Amino acid sequence: MTEVETVTSERARPDETDLLSLHEAIAELHASQGDFRTAYEHLRTALGIARTARPQIPEQLRREFDRLRRERAQAREESLRDALTAVYNRRYLDNRLADLLGDARTPLAVALIDIDLFKSVNDTFGHLIGDQVLRRVAELLREGVPAPGFCARYGGEEFMLVLPEVQPGTALRIAEHARRRVAQHAWSEICPGLGVTISVGVSHEPVSGPEQLRMADDLLYAAKHAGRNRVAYRERGGVRVLEHCQ
């Protein structure tokens, strides 16, 4: 099952020999898109079929149903994606976190990420370059996220890696590798003189959802106060910052 299917499930494909069911399914798809006139016409057809024998489904009607189903699935997926970066949006993030944080049986780490000095990127290079930076950072963050984890845009220049079913050491390695990929990326290919780093706060605590997010936020600021381009975490009740060469 994909990530989107955990939020919304697809209607099962009707029996291909059941023309009545297919017209009803197509009517439902049109109604979900606000096309009530077409939906009504399909329901009228279905009613007529119900009063007679059920013939084989015409190939054209089967193709229409498949097209509508694909469009509906695509629309659902797009509604859960951030338009600029193509990672999951805040709506999807909030829904999935509510499910994951409510399941005490599954270990969960969250890494809150902020692009360092992003305002200066916009001020120095312009907002078009800033948008390119956001897109590229999102791509770099997604690279190392193992399933069933995911990357989402938290807001502005902040992102979050949600890492279910991983232990604290693994979560730290994922966060550090992400930090390194961003720091070592060839940013000058986008614009000469451009450099980008991120700061990360990693929380892996058996606490309530809001508390875990608050901890990640506190750790993010600890990483920034340590000089930026850092990963901060908690160990034995204290805040630690990973040492690195680059």
Salt bridges, closest charged atoms under 4 A:
GLU10 OE2 - ARG76 NH1 2.99
GLU16 OE2 - ARG13 NH2 2.88
GLU16 OE1 - ARG62 NE 3.78
ASP18 OD2 - ARG54 NH1 3.31
GLU28 OE1 - ARG11 NH1 2.49
ASP35 OD2 - HIS30 ND1 3.53
GLU59 OE1 - ARG62 NH1 2.43
GLU59 OE2 - ARG63 NH1 3.91
GLU64 OE2 - HIS30 NE2 3.45
GLU64 OE2 - HIS42 NE2 3.63
ASP66 OD1 - ARG13 NH1 3.03
ASP66 OD1 - ARG69 NH2 3.68
GLU71 OE2 - ARG67 NH1 3.01
GLU77 OE2 - ARG81 NE 2.78
ASP82 OD2 - ARG153 NH1 3.22
ASP94 OD1 - ARG90 NE 3.06
ASP103 OD1 - ARG105 NE 3.00
ASP114 OD2 - LYS224 NZ 2.81
ASP116 OD1 - LYS224 NZ 2.90
ASP123 OD2 - LYS119 NZ 2.76
GLU139 OE1 - ARG136 NE 3.60
GLU143 OE1 - ARG181 NE 3.64
GLU176 OE2 - ARG179 NH2 2.74
GLU176 OE2 - ARG180 NH2 3.43
GLU211 OE2 - ARG214 NH2 2.57
ASP218 OD2 - ARG214 NH1 2.55
GLU235 OE1 - ARG236 NH1 3.43
GLU235 OE1 - ARG240 NE 3.94
